[in-house]
Amino acid sequence: MLNNFKKALFLFCCVSIVISCTSEIDDLRPINQETSATVFDDPASYKAFLAKIYAGIAVSGQQGPAGNPDLAGLDEGFSNYLRLYWKLQQLTTDEALIGWNDGTIKDLHYQNWTAGNEFIRTMYDRIIYQVSLANEFIRQTTDEKLNSRGVDASLKAEIQIYRAEARFMRALSYSHALDFFRNVPFVTDEDIVGAFLPKQTNGTDLFAYLEAELTAIESVLPGPGQNQYARADKAAVWMLLAKLYLNAEVYTGTPRYADARIQAEKVINSNQYSLDGDYRHLFLADNHLSNEIIFPIAFDGLRTQAYGGMTFLVHAPVGGSMPLSEFGVSSGWAGVRTTKNFVEKFPGMENSPDGRELFYTNGQSLEIPNISKFTDGYAIAKYKNVDRNGNPGSDTSGNFPDTDFPLFRLADAYLIYAEAHLRGGGGDANTAVGLINTLRVRAYGDTSGNISTSDLSLDFILDERARELYWECHRRTDLIRFGKFSSSGIWSWKGNVQNGTTTEAFRDIFPIPTSDLSANPNLTQNPGY
């Protein structure tokens, strides 16, 4: 099933996909265009278009690894959705920093970005582009449209599931918009395609929309683990809802912790997922074998060749004396490391009994006097393009990995339950501690790292989330929820100071890009910018 889906996922490489919604945001300049009528004359195009929506968060265009981009502007490698999402979630925190001089990339870790930052702008564009793709698919799959094309009943039933998946993917991207920008231009499939300037929404309204959308599609999607690998099912909906509810107080001012716990419980009690016996297996070239991953972003070294996504996450952290063969790559990009402040989350630091500590320290210094020098700062050996037996991925060049990105996994559901309980969301303290200790038994190999009820606190949860989920696109959101991202919380080179300093509280939200403000007078800049 995995191989069949990875083939289907990238059918779009052979089909020129419709993008007729360019007026939804003036910045977007899709390269490949046809009319909707032409594409949807072919019944196979429905699945191909759905594949394009999924692929939009993995690759950057319609020709791998580059050369036919979805969006004009920033380099295709830089403008990849996952690569940008990771940078905004990780480089802005204590978990990662990068030494390259690519434009304004260092400003992310320094937390001194402006509304003209090209990485923030392109993340914004990617989100809107994904929403636009999903909107068009949903417009073209109404009963009226399908009937007019003479689509038979069996295909119509299948397309209704595709339609729910497209709505999930739209909600996923809008959830990123909510988390990063809050007040974004808002367009759905109900808006007529044409020359118009979208109105601006706000955090409260966008949250309510996402909650309603996800609740509506839950009953349509297959049960947990019952869809093809890397396609949305009910458990993916529950995880996205759990994460929205966990952050609801940040987004809307109204806490929803009981709802976060309930959604996490649905995932846990589905009994369709189990913790992988070896933490390291979750980040290898055959991590599709793990029963812990609920919803991944799928990659394949032969069919998803791109310079963003997992290619970036496997290559960019490799440099110095790190042996290339252990990572299944032909070269390291010597860019991304971590800070002393994150290393200190692990007892014993580089010699921690916690098996989640995957630091590479040979030739690397703990301190970072020079952010541009790769050997200043410990490297992290988490993502690799080798399988659990040490065999390299399918691309013999060693450039493009098979490793999938674990966007949602069971361990996060455990941590959400425990945090929601501590924040007054109900549930049971013994259950919360039991879930945490299940993670720690895996990490320590025995019960030596187990905690008691008296040890369970919000500070512990924040640190445990860092130890369990680092470099998986959670840290910025977590620090903001705990009030430790900008005006509180200090780590190396935050504020462009070697030992770190606080920054302005308005940086908890990114700016609306200057380019879109200029193009759309309906938009107002976020405070502070």
C-alpha positions in Angstrom: 0.0 0.0 0.0 2.9 2.4 0.8 4.5 2.1 -2.6 1.2 2.4 -4.4 0.4 5.6 -2.6 3.8 7.1 -3.1 3.3 6.5 -6.8 -0.2 7.9 -6.7 0.9 10.8 -4.6 3.1 12.2 -7.4 0.9 11.5 -10.4 0.7 15.3 -10.7 4.2 15.2 -12.2 2.6 13.7 -15.3 -0.5 15.9 -15.2 -0.6 19.7 -15.6 -2.7 20.7 -12.6 -5.3 23.4 -12.7 -4.6 26.5 -10.7 -7.3 28.9 -11.7 -7.5 30.8 -8.4 -4.5 33.1 -8.8 -6.6 36.2 -8.0 -7.0 35.0 -4.4 -3.7 36.6 -3.6 -1.8 38.9 -5.9 1.7 37.6 -4.9 1.2 34.1 -6.3 2.4 33.4 -9.7 1.6 29.7 -10.5 3.6 28.5 -13.4 1.4 25.6 -14.8 -2.2 26.5 -15.7 -5.0 24.9 -17.5 -8.8 25.4 -17.3 -10.7 23.4 -14.8 -12.8 21.9 -17.5 -9.8 20.4 -19.3 -8.3 18.8 -16.2 -11.6 17.4 -14.8 -12.6 15.8 -18.1 -10.4 12.9 -17.1 -11.7 11.0 -14.0 -8.1 10.0 -13.0 -7.4 13.7 -12.6 -9.4 13.9 -9.4 -6.9 11.7 -7.6 -4.0 13.4 -9.3 -5.2 16.8 -8.1 -5.6 15.5 -4.6 -2.1 14.1 -4.8 -0.9 17.6 -5.8 -2.5 19.0 -2.7 -0.7 16.5 -0.5 2.5 17.0 -2.4 2.3 20.8 -2.0 3.7 20.5 1.5 6.5 18.2 0.4 7.8 19.5 -2.9 8.2 22.9 -4.5 7.0 22.4 -8.0 6.0 20.1 -10.8 9.4 18.9 -11.8 11.8 17.4 -9.3 14.1 18.4 -7.8 13.7 21.9 -9.3 13.0 23.7 -12.6 9.2 24.1 -12.8 8.2 25.8 -9.6 4.7 26.4 -8.3 5.6 29.9 -7.2 8.0 32.4 -8.7 10.4 34.3 -6.4 12.6 32.7 -3.8 14.8 29.7 -4.7 12.8 26.5 -4.9 14.8 24.8 -2.2 14.3 27.8 0.2 10.6 28.1 -0.7 9.6 24.5 0.0 6.6 24.4 2.4 8.1 21.9 5.0 11.5 23.6 4.9 9.9 27.0 5.6 7.5 25.6 8.2 10.5 24.0 10.0 12.6 27.1 9.9 9.9 29.3 11.4 9.0 26.8 14.1 12.6 25.8 15.0 15.2 28.5 14.1 13.3 31.0 16.1 13.8 29.0 19.3 16.5 27.4 21.5 16.3 24.1 19.6 18.0 25.2 16.4 20.2 27.8 14.7 21.8 28.1 11.3 25.1 29.5 10.2 24.4 30.3 6.6 24.3 33.8 5.2 21.2 33.2 3.0 19.4 36.5 2.9 17.8 37.2 6.3 17.7 33.7 7.6 19.7 34.5 10.7 17.1 37.1 11.7 14.8 34.2 12.5 17.0 33.0 15.4 18.0 36.6 16.3 14.2 37.4 16.6 14.8 40.7 14.8 12.9 40.0 11.6 10.9 42.6 9.7 7.8 42.5 7.5 10.1 42.2 4.6 11.7 39.0 5.6 11.7 36.7 2.6 11.4 33.4 4.6 8.3 34.7 6.5 6.9 36.1 3.2 7.3 32.9 1.3 5.8 30.8 4.1 2.8 33.1 4.0 2.6 32.6 0.2 3.0 28.8 0.5 0.1 28.7 2.9 -2.2 30.7 0.7 -1.1 28.7 -2.4 -2.1 25.5 -0.6 -5.4 26.9 0.5 -6.0 28.0 -3.1 -5.3 24.5 -4.5 -7.7 23.0 -2.0 -10.4 25.6 -2.7 -10.3 24.8 -6.4 -10.5 21.1 -5.8 -13.5 21.5 -3.5 -15.2 23.9 -6.0 -14.8 21.3 -8.8 -16.2 18.4 -6.8 -19.7 19.5 -5.8 -22.5 17.2 -6.7 -23.6 19.7 -9.4 -20.2 19.7 -11.0 -19.8 15.9 -10.9 -23.3 15.3 -12.3 -22.6 17.7 -15.2 -19.6 15.6 -16.1 -21.4 12.4 -15.9 -19.3 11.0 -13.1 -20.6 7.5 -12.1 -21.9 6.8 -8.6 -19.0 4.7 -7.4 -16.5 7.4 -8.4 -18.6 10.1 -6.8 -18.6 8.2 -3.5 -14.8 8.0 -3.7 -14.5 11.7 -4.6 -16.5 12.6 -1.5 -13.7 11.2 0.6 -11.1 13.0 -1.5 -13.1 16.2 -0.9 -13.0 15.7 2.8 -9.2 15.1 2.6 -8.8 18.4 0.6 -10.8 20.1 3.4 -8.4 18.6 5.9 -5.4 19.8 4.0 -6.9 23.3 3.7 -7.6 23.3 7.5 -4.0 22.2 8.1 -2.6 25.1 6.2 -5.1 27.5 7.7 -4.0 26.2 11.1 -0.4 27.2 10.3 -1.7 30.6 9.2 -3.5 31.0 12.5 -0.4 30.0 14.5 2.0 32.2 12.5 0.0 35.2 11.4 -3.5 35.1 13.0 -5.0 37.9 10.9 -4.7 36.6 7.3 -6.7 37.1 4.1 -9.5 34.5 4.2 -10.9 32.7 1.1 -12.8 29.5 0.8 -14.4 27.5 -2.1 -17.5 29.5 -1.7 -15.8 32.6 -3.0 -16.1 33.1 -6.7 -12.9 32.9 -8.6 -12.1 36.3 -10.2 -10.5 39.6 -9.5 -11.2 40.5 -5.9 -9.2 41.4 -2.8 -9.8 39.0 0.1 -11.0 40.3 3.4 -8.9 39.8 6.5 -10.0 37.4 9.2 -8.8 37.2 12.9 -7.7 34.6 15.3 -11.1 34.0 16.9 -13.0 33.7 13.6 -10.4 31.5 12.0 -10.3 29.2 15.0 -14.1 28.9 14.8 -13.9 28.1 11.1 -11.3 25.4 11.6 -13.2 23.8 14.4 -16.3 23.7 12.3 -14.5 22.3 9.3 -12.7 19.6 11.1 -15.8 18.5 13.0 -17.8 18.4 9.7 -15.3 16.1 7.9 -14.6 13.8 10.8 -17.5 11.4 9.9 -16.6 11.3 6.2 -13.0 10.3 6.5 -11.9 6.7 7.1 -11.3 5.5 10.6 -7.9 5.7 12.3 -5.3 3.9 10.3 -7.8 2.9 7.6 -6.8 5.3 4.8 -3.7 4.8 2.7 -0.5 5.7 4.3 0.2 9.5 4.5 -3.5 10.4 3.7 -5.8 12.0 6.2 -8.1 9.9 8.4 -10.1 10.5 11.6 -7.0 10.3 13.8 -5.4 13.1 11.8 -8.5 15.2 12.4 -8.4 14.4 16.1 -4.7 15.4 16.4 -5.2 18.7 14.6 -8.2 19.5 16.8 -6.2 18.5 19.9 -3.4 20.9 18.9 -5.9 23.7 18.1 -7.7 23.3 21.4 -4.4 23.1 23.3 -3.5 26.5 21.9 -7.0 28.0 21.9 -6.2 30.4 24.8 -3.3 31.9 22.8 -5.4 32.1 19.6 -8.7 33.3 21.0 -8.3 34.2 24.7 -10.6 31.3 25.7 -9.1 28.1 27.1 -10.2 24.7 25.6 -8.0 22.3 27.5 -10.8 19.8 28.2 -11.5 19.6 24.5 -7.7 19.1 23.8 -7.7 16.2 26.3 -10.8 14.6 24.7 -9.3 14.7 21.2 -6.0 13.2 22.4 -7.9 10.5 24.2 -9.7 9.6 21.0 -6.3 8.9 19.4 -5.0 7.0 22.3 -8.1 4.9 22.8 -8.5 4.1 19.1 -5.8 1.3 19.8 -4.6 1.8 16.2 -1.3 3.2 17.2 1.5 2.1 19.5 4.9 3.6 20.5 7.8 2.5 18.4 10.1 0.3 20.5 13.1 2.4 19.4 12.9 6.2 19.4 15.5 6.4 16.6 13.4 4.4 14.2 10.9 7.3 13.9 13.4 9.3 11.9 14.9 6.9 9.5 14.4 6.1 5.8 12.0 3.2 6.7 10.0 5.1 9.3 6.8 4.3 7.4 7.1 1.0 9.2 6.4 2.7 12.5 3.0 2.3 14.0 3.5 5.5 16.1 3.2 7.9 13.2 -0.4 9.1 12.7 0.1 11.5 9.8 3.4 12.0 8.0 4.6 14.2 5.1 5.7 11.5 2.8 9.0 11.5 0.9 10.6 9.1 -1.6 14.2 9.4 -2.8 13.2 8.6 -6.4 9.8 10.3 -6.7 9.9 13.3 -4.4 13.2 14.9 -5.3 13.4 18.4 -3.9 16.0 20.6 -2.1 13.6 21.4 0.7 11.6 19.1 3.0 13.5 16.1 4.3 16.4 16.7 1.9 17.1 19.8 4.0 16.5 18.1 7.3 18.8 15.2 6.5 21.6 17.2 4.8 21.7 20.6 6.6 22.6 19.2 10.1 25.5 17.2 8.7 29.0 18.7 8.7 32.3 18.7 10.5 33.6 15.2 11.3 30.1 13.6 11.0 30.4 10.4 8.9 28.3 10.7 5.7 27.6 7.0 5.5 25.8 7.0 8.8 23.4 9.5 7.4 23.0 7.9 4.0 24.0 11.1 2.2 26.7 12.0 -0.3 27.4 15.4 1.3 26.6 17.4 4.3 25.4 21.0 4.1 27.0 22.1 7.5 24.3 24.5 8.6 21.9 23.6 11.4 23.0 22.9 15.1 21.5 23.4 18.5 22.1 25.6 21.5 23.7 24.9 24.9 20.3 25.8 26.4 18.6 22.9 24.6 21.4 20.5 25.4 21.0 21.2 29.1 17.4 19.8 28.9 19.0 16.4 29.1 20.5 15.1 32.3 24.1 14.4 31.7 23.9 16.4 28.5 25.9 14.6 25.8 26.2 11.6 28.1 22.5 11.5 29.0 20.9 8.2 30.1 17.9 9.5 28.1 18.1 7.7 24.7 16.4 10.6 22.9 19.6 12.6 23.3 21.0 12.3 19.7 23.8 14.9 19.8 27.0 14.6 17.7 29.8 16.2 19.8 33.0 15.0 18.2 34.8 18.2 17.1 31.8 20.3 18.1 31.9 22.8 20.9 29.0 23.3 23.3 29.4 27.1 23.3 28.7 29.1 20.1 31.0 32.1 19.9 30.5 32.2 16.1 27.0 31.4 14.8 28.4 31.0 11.3 30.8 28.3 12.2 29.3 24.8 12.0 31.5 23.3 14.7 30.3 25.9 17.2 27.3 24.2 18.8 26.4 20.5 19.1 25.1 18.8 16.0 21.9 16.8 16.1 21.9 13.3 14.5 18.2 12.8 14.4 17.0 12.5 10.8 18.9 10.0 8.6 18.5 8.5 5.1 19.3 5.0 6.3 16.9 2.3 7.4 17.0 0.5 10.8 19.5 -2.0 9.4 21.9 0.8 8.3 21.1 0.5 4.6 21.0 3.8 2.6 17.8 5.1 0.9 16.6 4.3 -2.6 18.4 7.2 -4.3 21.8 5.9 -5.0 23.2 9.4 -5.5 22.7 10.0 -1.7 21.0 13.3 -2.4 17.3 12.7 -1.8 16.0 10.7 1.2 13.2 8.3 1.7 12.6 9.5 5.3 9.1 10.8 6.0 8.4 13.7 8.3 6.3 12.7 11.4 3.9 15.6 11.5 1.6 13.9 14.1 2.6 10.9 16.2 1.2 9.1 19.3 3.8 10.5 21.7 2.4 14.0 21.2 -1.1 12.7 22.0 0.3 11.4 25.4 1.9 14.8 26.1 -1.2 16.7 25.1 -3.3 14.6 27.5 -0.8 15.3 30.4 -0.6 19.0 29.8 -4.3 19.5 29.3 -4.9 17.7 32.6 -2.5 20.0 34.4 -4.1 23.0 32.9 -7.5 22.1 34.3 -8.8 20.0 31.4 -9.9 17.1 33.4 -8.8 13.5 33.1 -6.8 11.6 35.7 -3.4 12.4 37.2 -2.4 8.8 37.4 -3.2 8.3 33.7 -1.2 11.4 32.8 1.8 10.2 34.8 1.5 6.7 33.3 1.5 8.1 29.8 4.6 10.2 30.5 6.4 7.2 32.1 5.6 5.1 29.0 7.6 7.6 27.0 10.4 7.7 29.6 10.7 3.9 29.8 11.3 3.9 26.1 13.8 6.7 26.4 15.8 5.2 29.3 15.3 1.5 28.5 14.0 0.9 32.1 12.1 2.7 34.9 15.1 4.7 36.1 13.7 7.9 34.5 10.1 7.5 35.7 8.4 10.3 37.5 5.8 10.5 40.2 2.6 12.5 40.4 4.5 15.2 42.5 7.0 15.6 39.6 4.4 16.4 37.0 4.3 20.1 36.5 3.9 22.5 33.5 7.6 23.3 33.6 8.3 19.6 33.4 5.9 19.1 30.5 7.5 21.9 28.5 10.9 20.3 28.9 9.6 16.9 28.2 8.0 18.1 25.0 11.4 19.4 24.0 13.1 16.2 24.8 10.6 14.1 22.9 9.6 16.3 20.0 12.6 18.4 19.2 13.0 19.4 15.5 9.5 18.2 14.8 8.0 21.7 14.4 6.5 22.1 17.8 8.9 24.3 19.8 7.9 27.9 18.8 4.2 27.1 19.4 5.0 25.4 22.7 7.2 28.3 24.0 4.5 30.8 23.1 1.8 28.8 24.9 4.0 28.7 28.0 4.8 32.4 27.8 8.6 31.8 27.2 9.1 32.7 23.5 9.8 36.4 23.2 9.7 38.7 26.3 10.6 35.7 28.5 13.0 32.9 27.9 16.7 33.4 27.0 19.0 31.2 24.9 22.2 31.6 22.8 22.0 34.3 20.2 18.4 35.2 20.8 18.2 39.0 20.2 21.5 38.8 18.3 23.4 38.5 21.7 25.7 35.6 22.3 24.3 34.7 25.7 20.8 35.7 24.6 18.3 38.4 25.7 14.6 38.9 25.7 12.7 40.4 22.7 9.5 42.3 22.1 6.3 40.4 22.9 4.7 41.3 19.6 7.1 38.8 18.0 4.8 36.0 19.2 3.0 36.6 15.9 4.8 37.1 12.6 4.1 40.2 10.4 1.9 40.2 7.4 4.4 40.5 4.5 4.8 44.0 3.2 4.3 42.8 -0.4 0.7 41.6 0.5 -0.1 44.7 2.5 0.8 46.8 -0.6 -1.3 44.6 -2.9 -4.4 44.4 -0.7 -5.8 47.5 1.1 -8.2 45.2 3.1 -5.3 44.1 5.2 -3.9 45.7 8.4 -0.5 44.9 9.7 -0.1 42.9 12.9 0.8 45.1 16.0 4.4 46.0 16.5 5.4 45.9 12.8 
